[in-house]
Amino acid sequence: MSHLTNSMRQLFQIIVVAIMPLTMLAQRKKSAMQQPVYYPTVKVDGLNIFYREAGPKDAPTILLLHGLPSSSRMFEPLFQRLANDYHLVAPDYPGFGHCDWPDPKEFGYTFDRMASIMADFTQTLGLSKYTLYMQDYGGPVGFRMALAHPERVRALIVQDAVAHNEGLGVNWATRRAFWADRVAQEEALRKNLLSLQATRTRHVGDDTNVELYAPDSGRMRMLSSMLQARADSKRSVL
């Protein structure tokens, strides 16, 4: 317990400095990205892990952890804005994007497993210090990484990522029912997550200015969701 308490204390100490670098950047005049984006794949724990990387490697590193049902592709706009000033690394999780999709009968699709693989990924790339940018599912993955190795984390940037049970609102009612009875509620869960309307809500929310959102992005997310559901690899983390 003392180890966990110390880890939590270190974790909360770094939260307060999370937003400042991006706030400062937002005040600058926008300029076109000069740094190229690379799309390599690396072997981690026996799996092929795809990631996007841009920016000077001697600059502060931001590790960007994506949400459901997206992939590292969601961070492309940030790469355009930040790559001149930061070393950006955005991996896909196993079963997402361009990574391997191991059989769920042989691979545990849990947040613990994802966090362990992402931690090993950072070590494979030699990332000893980084800011964690966590969106949606990036939260339960990234917080586990920070608790396990707080000495590696410079700051936390949290975007729409819930870290406590009380933060899961009414939108999670279908998933709570699924947790209680997976067999009986699986069809309802798939409709709740994979319908076009559900995908549109995740993409646009309740914003009436729908013309500000590229429709191809939402459609791509829906296609990604459907393909991932066929792989049956996400139920353990829903």
N, C-alpha and C positions, 0 to 999 in steps of 0.2 A: 504493500500500500504506500509506503514512503516513496518508493521509486515512482509510482504513478502520480503521487502528489507533486513531487519535484518536477516531473515531466509536464504536468498541467500548468504549474507555475511558470515554467520556461515558455510554454506555448502561449499563454496569455500575455506574457511580457513582449512578445514580438508582434502581437496583433495590432497594437496601436500605431505602428509605423507603416502599415500596409499600403494605405492609399496615397500617401504623399508623392511618390515618384510619378505616378500616372497623372495626378492632379497638376503637377508642374508641367508635364508634357502637354496637357490639354490646353494650357495657356500659351503655348508657343504657336507660331505660325506654321500651318501644315505644309509639309514638303513631300515630294514623291520619294518613295523608298528607293534607296540606292543599293541596298544589300540584297544579294540573291537569296532565294529560298531553296533549300535542299530537301530532298525527300528520300532519305535512306531507310534501311531496315537493319536491325541488329538482333542477334540471337541472345535471348534472356531466358534463363531457366528452361531451355529447350524449346522456346517459342520464338517465332519471328515477330518482332515488335517494330512496327512502322512508326516513324515520327517525322515531323517537320522541324526544320532548324534554320534560323537566320540570325544575322547580326554578328558583331565582333565577339570572338570568344573570350577576349580579355575584358569585356564589358560585364556589368552585373547580370546574372542569369535569372530569367523568369521561367519557371516550369509551369506550363499551362495544362491543367487537367480538365478534360471535357465532361459533358453531361450525357444524359439519355435523351433521345436516341441518336445523338450526333457522334462526331468523331473530332479529331484535331482540325478537320476542315472548318469547323465553326470559328476558329481563331484567325482565319485569313485576313479579315479586316484589321485586326490588331497587329498582325505582322506588317501590314502596309504602313501603319502609323508608328510602330515602336522599334523596328529592326535597325534603324540608324543609331539608336542609343542603348539598346539592350541586346543581350544574347538570349534569344527566344528558343525554347525547346517545347514542342507539343506532341506527346506520344498518343497513340491509340491504345486502348485497353484490349486484351485478348477478347475476341468475339465482337469487336467493333472495328469499323473502318477497314483498313488494309492489313490488320494483324491476322495471325492465325486464329481460326475458330475451332478450338479443340472440342471433342465430343464431351457434352456435359456429363456423360456417364463415367468419364475418366478424369474430368477437370472440374474442380469446385468453383463455380462462378459466384464467389462471395466477395464482399468488400475487403475482408481480411486478405484473401488471396490476391486481389487486384492491387492492394496497397503493398504487399510484399513484392510483387513483380515490378511495380513502379519504383520501389526503393532500390531493387536490384538493377533496374534500368539506369537509374541515376549513377550508380556505382560503375556500371559498365561503361558509361560515357565519361566517367571521371568528374561528375558534378558534385563537388564537395560542399558548396554553399549556393543557395538559391532562394528566391522568393517563390512561394506557392500561389498560383492563381487558380482558384477552385470554383468551377461552375457546376451547379446541380450535383450530379453524382461525383464530381470532383471533390466535393466536401467530405463525404465519408471516406473517400480514398485518401485525400490529402491530410485530413486531421489524423488519421491513423499513422501516416508517414511522419507527421510532425511530433506525435507523441512518442513514437519509437525512436526517432533521432532528432530531437529538438536542436541539437548543435549544428545541424545542416541547414536550418531554416532561418533566413534573414527576416522575412516578413510574410504576412498572409494577406491575400486579396480574395475576398469572398463575394461571389456573385450568385445570388439565388440558390444558395446551398444551405440546407437546414442541418443543424448539428444537435438538435434536441427533439425529443418526441413531441413536446407541446407545439413545436413549430410546424408540425404536419397538420394542415387544416382540413377543411371539408373535402377538398379535392382528393384526399387520400382515403376516403371512406371505402371505395371499391377495393383498394389495395389492402386495407385493414381486414375486410371481409375475406380476401384471398389468403391472407396470413392465417386466418382462423380455420379455413376449410379450402385448401388449394384445389381439390378435385371438383367440388361443387361450384367454385367461383372462377375457374380458369377462363371460361368463355366470356364472362362479364369483364374480366380483367383485360382480355385481348381487345374487346370492343372499346373499353375505356381508354386504352393506350394507343391503339393502332388505327382508329377511324380517321377519316379526313378532317372532321370537325375537331377532334382532339388534337391532331397535329397542327391545325390552323390556330387553335387556342394557345398552344405552346409557342408558336411562331409569332403571333400577333398580339395575344392577350386580349384586353378589352379596348385597345386603341382604335378609335374610329378612323384614323388616318391610314387606312390599309394600303394606300398607294405608296407609302414610304417603305414597304416591305417587299423585297423581291419574291415573287411567288414560286420561282424555281427552287429556292432554298427550302421552303416549306414542303414542296413536293419531294425533294430529295430526302428530307427527314422522314417523310411517310414511307418512301420506298425502303430506306434503311431500316425502319422499324419492322416492316413486313418481312424483309429478308432475315433480320435477326430473330424474329419470332419463329420463322421456319427452322432456324438453327436450334431453337429451343434452349438458348444459352443464357437467357436473362432472368428466368423466373426466380433464381436464388437471391437476386439483388433488387427485386421489385417491391 
